[in-house]
Amino acid sequence: ERVRQRLSAGQPRDERIDNLVRLMADRGRKRDQLAIKVGDRFLLIQADDVIHASVDGDTIVVATAQVAGTSNYRTLDELQARLDPDLFWRVHRSHLVNINKIKEIVPWFSRNYILRMKDAKATEIPVSRTQTRRLREYLKLQLRIPLFARIGPLAKSLDFVATAAPGVKEILTVGKI
């Protein structure tokens, strides 16, 4: 209450108040480091070094280029909230990836994708159907076949049918139905 009164009175700010405001603002920032458990030890890793995080049973496995371990976060949502949203993307309900650490995007069945990551195992992570559209938009992937490429095989098929059966060419000609 005293802080509000001082600020509203127009008195000069105290250096301690500025420090307190700065500390409160820093509290909500994203983490630069994460602790992961490898064996009996906890290692501090840089958040930018994280390649992917995946749910394995009731634990979250975090992988970097050098090491993989379990996170002290209980859910991927908690971990994702502490990481930079511009770098880390939830591609599946069980997987969180660093978009700068994607090695390869492999087309999969039903217009879906598999992400091959830059870790030692070249881990393959599926992209959910709902996130596939977002991936295409983000990477500007154009899977549409140009019109002339679509018509070409169709025209060849129609030409084959027209030459194989007498009278079909006249039926297929525009205006002679």
N, C-alpha and C positions, 0 to 999 in steps of 0.2 A: 504494500500500500504506500509505503514511504517513497518507493521508487517512482510510482505513478505520480505522486504529488510533486516530486522534484522535477520530473520530466514535464509535467503540465505547467509548472510554475515558470518554466523557461530558464531555470538555473543551468549553469554549465554541467555537462555530464561528468561524473566522477570516473576515473580510470577503472576502478573496480567494477562499475556497472558495465562499462564497455567490454571488459574481460568476461564478465558473466554472460552477457548477450552473445559474445563470440563462442563461448563454450557451449551454450545451449544450441546455437546454430550448427556447431560441429557434431553434436550428438546424433543428429538425424542423417548425417552424411553416410555415404556408402563406405564400406570397409575396404582398406587397401590390402589387408592380410586376413587369411583364414587359418584356423588351426584344424589340422586333420590328424587322426590317430593312425599311426603306422606301427603295427606290433604293440609294444608297450609304451611307446613314446608319442608325444604330440609334436608335430612339425608345423612351423609357421610358413605358409606359402603366400606368394603374392597373388592377389585376386586375378590379375591379368594373366597369370601362368596357368590358371585353371582351363583345361580343355573341355571337359564335360563333367556333369554330375548326374548320377542315375540312382534310382531307387532299386535296392536289392533286398527284398524281404521287408524288414522294418528298419533298415539302415540306409544311409545315403552315402554312396561311394563317389569320391571326388578324384578325378584323374588329372595329372599334369604330365608333361613330357618325361619327367624323371621318376615320379612316384605316384602311387594310388593309395588312398586310405579312406577311412570313414570320417564323416563330418559329425560335429557335435550338434548340428541342427537336426530337429526332429522331422521336418517336412521340407520338400523342395520349395514350397511357397515361402517359408522362413528364409531359406538360403537365397532365393531369388530376390527377396526384398532387401537383402543386404548387399547385393551386387549391382553393378552398373547396368541399368536397363538398356543402354545403347549397345552394350557388348554381349550380354547374356540373354538368350532367347529360349523360351520354353517350347520346344518343338513337339513334345509329346507329354502326356501326363506323368510319365516316368523318367523324362530326360530333359536336362537343361544344358545348352551348349553355348560355348564362346564362339560367336560368329566369325571371329578372326582366326580361329583354329580349325576351320573346316578345310579338309584337304581336297575332297571330291564330293560332288553331288551325283548320285547314281539314280537314273530313272528306274522306277519299280512298277509293279502292277497297278492297274487302275489309276494311272496318272499320278501316282504317289512317288516319293523319293526316299532314298536311304542316304544319310550323310556319313561319309567316311572321314573320321577325325584324324588329326595330326599326332595322336599319341603313339607310343611304342607298339601297341597291338593293332593299330589302324582300326579302331572300334567302329562298327557300323551301327548307326542310330536311326531308327525309323522316324519319318516325319508323319504326324497324324494327318488325316484328311482335312481337318479344319485349318491346320497350319500350312498345308501345301499351297494354298492360294496366297497366303501371306509370303511364303518363300518365293514364289514366282514373282510377286509384285516387288519384293525387296531386291531380288537379283535381276529383275527385268527379264525373266526367262520367257521367251516367246515360243510356245509349243504349237502355235497355229501354223498350218501349212498354207503357203500362198495359194491364192485362188487358181492360178494357172497350173500349179502342180496337182491340185485336186481334180481339175477338169481333165487334164491330160490322160490319166489312166481310164477315166470314165469314157472319154471320147474314143480311145482305142478299143474299149470293150464294146461300145455301141457300134463302131465301125466293123468289128469282127462279126457281131450279130447281124448287122445289115448286109454284109457280104455273104454270110452263111445261109441265110434264109431268104428266098425270093419274096419280094413284096414288103419286107420289113422296113427297107430303106425309105420307102414312100410313106409308111406309117410314122416313122420317126422324124421325118422332115416337118419342120414347123409349119403349121397351117393346113396340114393334110391329115387331120385326125378323123 
